Amino acid sequence: MTQASTGPRRGFLGSTFHSLRYFNYRLWFFGSMIANTGTWAQRVAQGWLVLTELTDDSGIAMGIVTGLQFLPALLLSPIAGVTADRVDRRKMLMLTQGAMGALALGLGILVLSGAVELWMVYGFAFALGCASAFDGPVRQTFVSDMVQPADLPNAVGLNSTSFNLARMVGPGLAGLAIAWVGTGWVFVANGVFFGATILALTLMRVGELNPRDVVPRARGQFREGLAYVRHRSDLVVVMVTVGVVSSLGMNQAVTQGVMARQVFERGPEEYGVLGSVMAVGSLLGALMATRRRNPRVRTVILAAFAFGVASLLSALAPSFWWFAASLVPVGFTVLTMLTSANATVQTSTDPAYRGRVMSLYMMVLLGTGPFGAPLVGWIAEQFGARTSILVGAVPSILVAAVAALWVRRAWDVRVGLDREPRRHLTYEGPRERAARAAEEGRQT
C-alpha cells in the first residue's frame, strides 16, 4: 500500500514539497534530477558538436537533429501509450533509461575516437528518440503510481522542478566541460548519470506503489484512446494549444544556438549560460505549479499567450545579455503551460486510459518537432535567427487567442468584475457551475 499522506500542510515548504513525503517519490525525484542534469548537458554538447565540429554553423543540420530526435514520438506513440497501460512501469523505465544511457556512451566513444560524422549523430538522435518515445508516457504516468491522487498535481509540479533544477546546472556544466575537455566526455558523463535513475527504481519499495488494473491485451485499444479524447473538448483544447506552441515556439535548441553563434558571436560557455538562464524562469514556473491544487485549461491558454509575448520580446533583444535576461519569462511561461497541461490531462483522465491519453499528449508535444524544428532551422539560415524566434512567437499568441474565444463561446464562460468585498475578476465556467449546483444540492 502507498504511504498515507499525513498531517496538514503548513507553510510554503510544506505545501511545495509535500509529495517528497513518499519514500518512492523521493528516490525518483533525486535520481531523475541527476539523470536530467546529464541529459541537458548532452543537449548542449550535441548542438555544439553539430554547429562547430561537423558543420559550419548550419541551422538546418541543427533542425534535422532535433527533428529526428522527436520523430519517433510521432511514429511510436500509439504503441507506447498502449504499452504504458499494460506493463509494469517500473521495470519498463529501467529498460528505457538503460537504453538511453547506452546510446549516450556510444556517441561519446565515437566523438572521443574522432570517428564521428554528421550522419552518425542523426542516427543516434533517431535511436534516442525511439527510446524516449516509450519512456515518455510510462515516465509521466508512473508518477500516479507513487503518490495519492490528491497529490498528483503537486508531484507533477515537483517533477518539473527536478527537471529544471537540472536544466539550470546541466547547460552551464556542459559549456565549461566543452571548453575544457571537449564534447565527447559530456556524452560519456550523461551515460553514467542515467545510472542514478536505474538505481532509484531498483531501491523502490514495490509494495508501496499504488495498485492499478493492468489493461489486458486487445485489438483497437489505441482507437479507444482516440475516441476518449475526441469526446473530451477540454483535452482537445489543451492538446491543440500545446501542439502549436511546441512545434513552432519550443525550438530553443535551434534558436539559442544560432542566436549565440550568428547574432552575438559567442562561444560554448555563453551558449551554455543561455540554457541555464532560461531554466531559472522554468524553475520559478515549476515551483508555482507545485502549489496549484486544481490545474485548469484557462491556465494553459493564458500561459501560451504569455509565452508568445515573451518570445516576441526575446527576438527583439538588442544585446546578448538582454537576450539572456529575456529567456527568464520565456522559461517561466512555457513551464507554466506545460505543467498545467500535464496535470490537467493526468488528473482528469480515467486511470484505465491514462497511458494512451498521455501518449497522445506526448505525440502533440514532441511528435510535432520533426516538422517544426527543421522549418525553424531553415528559417534561421534563410532569414536570420531573430525571424526563427518570431515564427514561433506569433502562432503561439494566435492559437491562445483562438482557443480563448472558442472556450468562451462553447463552454459559456463568463468573466466579470466583482466589487465586493474588494475589486477582483470573477470566472465562471462548467466546473464552477457544477460546484455551485452541488453546493446548492447539499444545502437543500
PAPA-687516 format. One record per residue (C-alpha): x, y, z; residue number from 1. Coordinates in nm, 2 decimals. Example, Ala and Ser with C-alpha at 12.3 -4.5 7.8 and 13.67 -1.06 7.14 Angstrom:
<sites>
SITE       x       y       z    i
SITE    1.23   -0.45    0.78    1
SITE    1.37   -0.11    0.71    2
</sites>
This chain:
<sites>
SITE       x       y       z    i
SITE    0.00    0.00    0.00    1
SITE    0.11    0.36   -0.06    2
SITE    0.21    0.56    0.24    3
SITE   -0.07    0.78    0.36    4
SITE   -0.04    1.15    0.33    5
SITE   -0.04    1.25    0.70    6
SITE   -0.08    1.58    0.87    7
SITE   -0.19    1.92    0.75    8
SITE    0.01    2.12    0.50    9
SITE    0.16    2.43    0.66   10
SITE    0.37    2.70    0.51   11
SITE    0.53    2.74    0.18   12
SITE    0.78    2.44    0.21   13
SITE    0.52    2.20    0.34   14
SITE    0.28    2.28    0.05   15
SITE    0.55    2.30   -0.22   16
SITE    0.74    1.98   -0.14   17
SITE    0.45    1.77    0.00   18
SITE    0.50    1.48   -0.23   19
SITE    0.86    1.42   -0.11   20
SITE    0.69    1.26    0.20   21
SITE    0.66    0.95   -0.02   22
SITE    0.97    0.73    0.00   23
SITE    0.94    0.61   -0.36   24
SITE    0.88    0.96   -0.49   25
SITE    1.18    1.09   -0.31   26
SITE    1.40    0.84   -0.48   27
SITE    1.25    0.92   -0.81   28
SITE    1.29    1.30   -0.76   29
SITE    1.66    1.30   -0.68   30
SITE    1.75    1.02   -0.92   31
SITE    1.57    1.20   -1.21   32
SITE    1.74    1.52   -1.12   33
SITE    2.09    1.36   -1.16   34
SITE    1.99    1.19   -1.49   35
SITE    1.83    1.51   -1.62   36
SITE    2.14    1.71   -1.55   37
SITE    2.33    1.48   -1.78   38
SITE    2.05    1.50   -2.04   39
SITE    2.06    1.88   -2.05   40
SITE    2.44    1.88   -2.07   41
SITE    2.42    1.64   -2.37   42
SITE    2.17    1.86   -2.55   43
SITE    2.42    2.15   -2.53   44
SITE    2.71    1.92   -2.63   45
SITE    2.51    1.78   -2.92   46
SITE    2.42    2.12   -3.05   47
SITE    2.78    2.25   -3.02   48
SITE    2.91    1.93   -3.19   49
SITE    2.68    1.98   -3.49   50
SITE    2.72    2.36   -3.52   51
SITE    3.10    2.39   -3.48   52
SITE    3.27    2.05   -3.54   53
SITE    3.05    1.88   -3.80   54
SITE    2.91    2.17   -3.99   55
SITE    2.97    2.54   -4.05   56
SITE    2.70    2.68   -3.82   57
SITE    2.42    2.50   -4.01   58
SITE    2.08    2.58   -3.86   59
SITE    1.93    2.32   -4.10   60
SITE    2.15    2.05   -3.96   61
SITE    2.05    2.15   -3.60   62
SITE    1.69    2.14   -3.70   63
SITE    1.73    1.79   -3.86   64
SITE    1.90    1.65   -3.55   65
SITE    1.62    1.79   -3.33   66
SITE    1.35    1.67   -3.57   67
SITE    1.50    1.31   -3.58   68
SITE    1.51    1.30   -3.21   69
SITE    1.14    1.38   -3.19   70
SITE    1.01    1.19   -3.50   71
SITE    0.98    0.86   -3.31   72
SITE    0.73    1.02   -3.07   73
SITE    0.50    1.08   -3.36   74
SITE    0.55    0.73   -3.51   75
SITE    0.56    0.52   -3.20   76
SITE    0.33    0.70   -2.95   77
SITE    0.03    0.48   -3.03   78
SITE    0.23    0.17   -2.94   79
SITE    0.40    0.34   -2.64   80
SITE    0.07    0.46   -2.49   81
SITE   -0.09    0.11   -2.50   82
SITE    0.23   -0.03   -2.36   83
SITE    0.22    0.21   -2.07   84
SITE   -0.13    0.08   -1.97   85
SITE   -0.02   -0.28   -2.00   86
SITE    0.32   -0.32   -1.84   87
SITE    0.50   -0.29   -1.51   88
SITE    0.60    0.07   -1.54   89
SITE    0.89    0.05   -1.30   90
SITE    1.06   -0.23   -1.50   91
SITE    0.98   -0.06   -1.83   92
SITE    1.16    0.25   -1.71   93
SITE    1.47    0.05   -1.62   94
SITE    1.48   -0.07   -1.98   95
SITE    1.43    0.27   -2.14   96
SITE    1.66    0.46   -1.91   97
SITE    1.93    0.19   -1.97   98
SITE    1.89    0.22   -2.34   99
SITE    1.93    0.60   -2.34  100
SITE    2.24    0.57   -2.12  101
SITE    2.39    0.32   -2.36  102
SITE    2.33    0.55   -2.65  103
SITE    2.49    0.84   -2.48  104
SITE    2.80    0.63   -2.40  105
SITE    2.82    0.50   -2.76  106
SITE    2.81    0.85   -2.91  107
SITE    3.07    0.97   -2.66  108
SITE    3.31    0.69   -2.76  109
SITE    3.26    0.78   -3.13  110
SITE    3.34    1.15   -3.06  111
SITE    3.64    1.07   -2.84  112
SITE    3.78    0.84   -3.11  113
SITE    3.75    1.10   -3.38  114
SITE    3.53    0.87   -3.59  115
SITE    3.20    1.06   -3.55  116
SITE    3.03    1.20   -3.86  117
SITE    2.71    1.40   -3.90  118
SITE    2.51    1.11   -4.03  119
SITE    2.61    0.91   -3.72  120
SITE    2.47    1.19   -3.50  121
SITE    2.15    1.18   -3.70  122
SITE    2.13    0.80   -3.63  123
SITE    2.19    0.83   -3.26  124
SITE    1.94    1.11   -3.24  125
SITE    1.67    0.89   -3.40  126
SITE    1.76    0.59   -3.18  127
SITE    1.74    0.81   -2.87  128
SITE    1.40    0.93   -2.99  129
SITE    1.28    0.57   -3.02  130
SITE    1.38    0.50   -2.65  131
SITE    1.23    0.83   -2.54  132
SITE    0.90    0.76   -2.72  133
SITE    0.85    0.46   -2.50  134
SITE    1.00    0.63   -2.19  135
SITE    0.78    0.94   -2.21  136
SITE    0.42    0.80   -2.15  137
SITE    0.55    0.55   -1.89  138
SITE    0.75    0.81   -1.70  139
SITE    0.47    1.06   -1.70  140
SITE    0.21    0.81   -1.58  141
SITE    0.45    0.64   -1.33  142
SITE    0.41    0.95   -1.11  143
SITE    0.05    0.84   -1.03  144
SITE    0.18    0.51   -0.91  145
SITE    0.40    0.67   -0.64  146
SITE    0.16    0.93   -0.48  147
SITE   -0.20    0.96   -0.38  148
SITE   -0.44    1.11   -0.64  149
SITE   -0.49    1.43   -0.44  150
SITE   -0.11    1.49   -0.45  151
SITE   -0.07    1.43   -0.82  152
SITE   -0.07    1.80   -0.93  153
SITE    0.20    1.86   -0.66  154
SITE    0.41    1.56   -0.78  155
SITE    0.38    1.68   -1.15  156
SITE    0.50    2.02   -1.04  157
SITE    0.79    1.87   -0.85  158
SITE    0.88    1.66   -1.15  159
SITE    0.92    1.99   -1.34  160
SITE    1.11    2.14   -1.05  161
SITE    1.36    1.85   -1.06  162
SITE    1.38    1.88   -1.44  163
SITE    1.45    2.25   -1.43  164
SITE    1.70    2.24   -1.15  165
SITE    1.89    2.00   -1.37  166
SITE    1.83    2.24   -1.66  167
SITE    1.99    2.52   -1.46  168
SITE    2.30    2.32   -1.39  169
SITE    2.34    2.10   -1.69  170
SITE    2.39    2.35   -1.97  171
SITE    2.64    2.56   -1.77  172
SITE    2.84    2.25   -1.68  173
SITE    2.83    2.14   -2.04  174
SITE    2.97    2.48   -2.16  175
SITE    3.26    2.46   -1.92  176
SITE    3.33    2.09   -2.00  177
SITE    3.32    2.15   -2.37  178
SITE    3.57    2.43   -2.33  179
SITE    3.80    2.22   -2.11  180
SITE    3.78    1.86   -2.24  181
SITE    3.56    1.87   -2.55  182
SITE    3.21    1.74   -2.63  183
SITE    3.29    1.36   -2.61  184
SITE    3.33    1.35   -2.23  185
SITE    2.99    1.52   -2.19  186
SITE    2.82    1.23   -2.37  187
SITE    3.01    0.98   -2.16  188
SITE    2.91    1.15   -1.84  189
SITE    2.55    1.16   -1.94  190
SITE    2.56    0.78   -2.00  191
SITE    2.69    0.73   -1.64  192
SITE    2.43    0.97   -1.50  193
SITE    2.14    0.75   -1.62  194
SITE    2.26    0.50   -1.36  195
SITE    2.11    0.73   -1.09  196
SITE    1.75    0.67   -1.22  197
SITE    1.80    0.30   -1.26  198
SITE    1.94    0.28   -0.90  199
SITE    1.64    0.48   -0.77  200
SITE    1.40    0.24   -0.95  201
SITE    1.58   -0.06   -0.81  202
SITE    1.57    0.07   -0.45  203
SITE    1.20    0.15   -0.45  204
SITE    0.96   -0.03   -0.21  205
SITE    0.74   -0.21   -0.46  206
SITE    0.47   -0.28   -0.20  207
SITE    0.41    0.10   -0.15  208
SITE    0.34    0.16   -0.52  209
SITE   -0.03    0.22   -0.59  210
SITE   -0.21   -0.09   -0.71  211
SITE   -0.36   -0.05   -1.06  212
SITE   -0.56   -0.26   -1.30  213
SITE   -0.34   -0.35   -1.59  214
SITE   -0.53   -0.32   -1.92  215
SITE   -0.54   -0.67   -2.09  216
SITE   -0.42   -0.70   -2.45  217
SITE   -0.69   -0.65   -2.70  218
SITE   -0.74   -0.50   -3.05  219
SITE   -0.84   -0.14   -3.10  220
SITE   -0.71   -0.01   -2.77  221
SITE   -0.54    0.29   -2.93  222
SITE   -0.86    0.38   -3.12  223
SITE   -1.04    0.37   -2.78  224
SITE   -0.80    0.63   -2.65  225
SITE   -0.86    0.85   -2.95  226
SITE   -1.23    0.82   -2.91  227
SITE   -1.20    0.91   -2.54  228
SITE   -1.00    1.23   -2.62  229
SITE   -1.23    1.32   -2.91  230
SITE   -1.53    1.33   -2.67  231
SITE   -1.34    1.55   -2.42  232
SITE   -1.33    1.90   -2.56  233
SITE   -1.11    2.02   -2.26  234
SITE   -0.84    1.77   -2.36  235
SITE   -0.87    1.87   -2.73  236
SITE   -0.82    2.24   -2.64  237
SITE   -0.51    2.16   -2.43  238
SITE   -0.35    1.94   -2.69  239
SITE   -0.41    2.18   -2.98  240
SITE   -0.27    2.47   -2.79  241
SITE    0.03    2.27   -2.67  242
SITE    0.09    2.12   -3.02  243
SITE    0.11    2.46   -3.19  244
SITE    0.34    2.62   -2.93  245
SITE    0.56    2.31   -2.92  246
SITE    0.60    2.27   -3.29  247
SITE    0.69    2.63   -3.37  248
SITE    0.78    2.80   -3.04  249
SITE    0.97    2.55   -2.83  250
SITE    1.27    2.51   -3.05  251
SITE    1.53    2.67   -2.82  252
SITE    1.78    2.40   -2.91  253
SITE    1.79    2.56   -3.25  254
SITE    1.72    2.92   -3.19  255
SITE    1.95    2.97   -2.89  256
SITE    2.24    2.81   -3.08  257
SITE    2.21    3.03   -3.39  258
SITE    2.15    3.34   -3.18  259
SITE    2.46    3.28   -2.97  260
SITE    2.68    3.20   -3.28  261
SITE    2.54    3.42   -3.56  262
SITE    2.39    3.72   -3.39  263
SITE    2.61    3.77   -3.08  264
SITE    2.92    3.57   -3.19  265
SITE    2.97    3.39   -2.86  266
SITE    3.14    3.07   -2.76  267
SITE    3.03    2.75   -2.58  268
SITE    3.04    2.90   -2.23  269
SITE    2.78    3.17   -2.32  270
SITE    2.58    2.91   -2.52  271
SITE    2.55    2.70   -2.20  272
SITE    2.46    3.01   -2.00  273
SITE    2.15    3.07   -2.21  274
SITE    2.01    2.73   -2.13  275
SITE    2.08    2.78   -1.76  276
SITE    1.92    3.13   -1.75  277
SITE    1.61    3.01   -1.92  278
SITE    1.59    2.73   -1.66  279
SITE    1.57    3.00   -1.39  280
SITE    1.23    3.11   -1.52  281
SITE    1.13    2.75   -1.58  282
SITE    1.22    2.66   -1.22  283
SITE    1.00    2.95   -1.09  284
SITE    0.71    2.82   -1.30  285
SITE    0.76    2.47   -1.17  286
SITE    0.77    2.59   -0.81  287
SITE    0.44    2.78   -0.86  288
SITE    0.29    2.47   -1.02  289
SITE    0.36    2.26   -0.71  290
SITE    0.12    2.49   -0.52  291
SITE   -0.16    2.47   -0.78  292
SITE   -0.41    2.22   -0.65  293
SITE   -0.66    2.24   -0.93  294
SITE   -0.50    2.27   -1.28  295
SITE   -0.72    2.45   -1.53  296
SITE   -0.75    2.48   -1.91  297
SITE   -0.76    2.85   -1.88  298
SITE   -0.41    2.85   -1.72  299
SITE   -0.28    2.66   -2.03  300
SITE   -0.43    2.92   -2.26  301
SITE   -0.31    3.22   -2.07  302
SITE    0.04    3.08   -2.04  303
SITE    0.06    3.00   -2.41  304
SITE   -0.04    3.37   -2.49  305
SITE    0.22    3.50   -2.24  306
SITE    0.49    3.27   -2.39  307
SITE    0.42    3.42   -2.73  308
SITE    0.46    3.77   -2.60  309
SITE    0.78    3.68   -2.41  310
SITE    0.93    3.51   -2.71  311
SITE    0.84    3.82   -2.93  312
SITE    1.04    4.04   -2.69  313
SITE    1.34    3.80   -2.68  314
SITE    1.36    3.81   -3.06  315
SITE    1.40    4.19   -3.04  316
SITE    1.67    4.18   -2.77  317
SITE    1.95    4.43   -2.86  318
SITE    2.24    4.25   -2.69  319
SITE    2.35    3.91   -2.57  320
SITE    2.27    3.98   -2.20  321
SITE    1.94    4.14   -2.28  322
SITE    1.86    3.82   -2.48  323
SITE    1.97    3.60   -2.19  324
SITE    1.75    3.80   -1.95  325
SITE    1.45    3.77   -2.18  326
SITE    1.47    3.40   -2.15  327
SITE    1.36    3.41   -1.79  328
SITE    1.00    3.50   -1.87  329
SITE    1.01    3.26   -2.17  330
SITE    1.11    2.98   -1.94  331
SITE    0.85    3.07   -1.68  332
SITE    0.56    3.09   -1.92  333
SITE    0.64    2.78   -2.12  334
SITE    0.68    2.58   -1.80  335
SITE    0.36    2.71   -1.66  336
SITE    0.18    2.60   -1.98  337
SITE    0.34    2.25   -1.98  338
SITE    0.29    2.17   -1.61  339
SITE   -0.07    2.29   -1.62  340
SITE   -0.14    2.09   -1.94  341
SITE    0.03    1.78   -1.80  342
SITE   -0.16    1.79   -1.46  343
SITE   -0.49    1.87   -1.63  344
SITE   -0.46    1.57   -1.86  345
SITE   -0.35    1.33   -1.59  346
SITE   -0.59    1.43   -1.32  347
SITE   -0.90    1.45   -1.54  348
SITE   -0.84    1.12   -1.73  349
SITE   -0.98    0.79   -1.63  350
SITE   -0.69    0.57   -1.50  351
SITE   -0.77    0.30   -1.74  352
SITE   -0.70    0.53   -2.03  353
SITE   -0.42    0.74   -1.88  354
SITE   -0.13    0.58   -2.06  355
SITE   -0.30    0.61   -2.40  356
SITE   -0.41    0.97   -2.34  357
SITE   -0.06    1.07   -2.22  358
SITE    0.09    0.91   -2.53  359
SITE   -0.14    1.13   -2.74  360
SITE   -0.03    1.43   -2.54  361
SITE    0.33    1.34   -2.58  362
SITE    0.27    1.30   -2.96  363
SITE    0.15    1.65   -2.99  364
SITE    0.41    1.78   -2.75  365
SITE    0.71    1.61   -2.91  366
SITE    0.59    1.45   -3.23  367
SITE    0.54    1.78   -3.40  368
SITE    0.92    1.85   -3.36  369
SITE    1.02    1.67   -3.68  370
SITE    0.82    1.93   -3.88  371
SITE    0.87    2.24   -3.67  372
SITE    1.24    2.21   -3.58  373
SITE    1.38    2.17   -3.94  374
SITE    1.14    2.45   -4.06  375
SITE    1.27    2.68   -3.78  376
SITE    1.63    2.58   -3.87  377
SITE    1.57    2.66   -4.24  378
SITE    1.42    3.00   -4.15  379
SITE    1.71    3.08   -3.92  380
SITE    1.95    3.01   -4.21  381
SITE    1.75    3.19   -4.48  382
SITE    1.60    3.49   -4.29  383
SITE    1.81    3.51   -3.97  384
SITE    1.80    3.39   -3.61  385
SITE    1.56    3.66   -3.49  386
SITE    1.30    3.56   -3.75  387
SITE    1.32    3.20   -3.64  388
SITE    1.20    3.31   -3.29  389
SITE    0.92    3.52   -3.43  390
SITE    0.79    3.23   -3.63  391
SITE    0.71    3.06   -3.30  392
SITE    0.60    3.37   -3.11  393
SITE    0.32    3.49   -3.34  394
SITE    0.14    3.15   -3.38  395
SITE    0.16    3.10   -3.00  396
SITE   -0.03    3.42   -2.95  397
SITE   -0.28    3.34   -3.22  398
SITE   -0.36    2.99   -3.10  399
SITE   -0.41    3.11   -2.75  400
SITE   -0.65    3.39   -2.87  401
SITE   -0.85    3.15   -3.08  402
SITE   -0.87    2.89   -2.80  403
SITE   -0.99    3.15   -2.55  404
SITE   -1.26    3.27   -2.79  405
SITE   -1.38    2.91   -2.86  406
SITE   -1.38    2.82   -2.49  407
SITE   -1.58    3.13   -2.40  408
SITE   -1.85    3.05   -2.66  409
SITE   -1.86    2.67   -2.64  410
SITE   -1.85    2.65   -2.26  411
SITE   -2.04    2.97   -2.19  412
SITE   -1.76    3.11   -1.99  413
SITE   -1.84    3.43   -1.81  414
SITE   -1.58    3.68   -1.69  415
SITE   -1.68    3.97   -1.47  416
SITE   -1.57    4.22   -1.21  417
SITE   -1.69    4.18   -0.86  418
SITE   -1.66    4.49   -0.64  419
SITE   -1.73    4.31   -0.30  420
SITE   -1.55    4.28   -0.07  421
SITE   -1.29    4.43   -0.30  422
SITE   -1.24    4.45   -0.67  423
SITE   -1.15    4.13   -0.83  424
SITE   -1.21    3.94   -1.15  425
SITE   -1.46    3.65   -1.14  426
SITE   -1.46    3.35   -1.37  427
SITE   -1.75    3.11   -1.42  428
SITE   -1.72    2.80   -1.64  429
SITE   -1.86    2.44   -1.64  430
SITE   -1.65    2.35   -1.33  431
SITE   -1.77    2.64   -1.13  432
SITE   -2.13    2.59   -1.22  433
SITE   -2.11    2.22   -1.13  434
SITE   -1.96    2.30   -0.79  435
SITE   -2.23    2.56   -0.72  436
SITE   -2.50    2.32   -0.82  437
SITE   -2.35    2.06   -0.59  438
SITE   -2.34    2.30   -0.30  439
SITE   -2.70    2.41   -0.36  440
SITE   -2.80    2.04   -0.36  441
SITE   -2.63    1.98   -0.03  442
SITE   -2.80    2.28    0.12  443
SITE   -3.14    2.17    0.02  444
</sites>
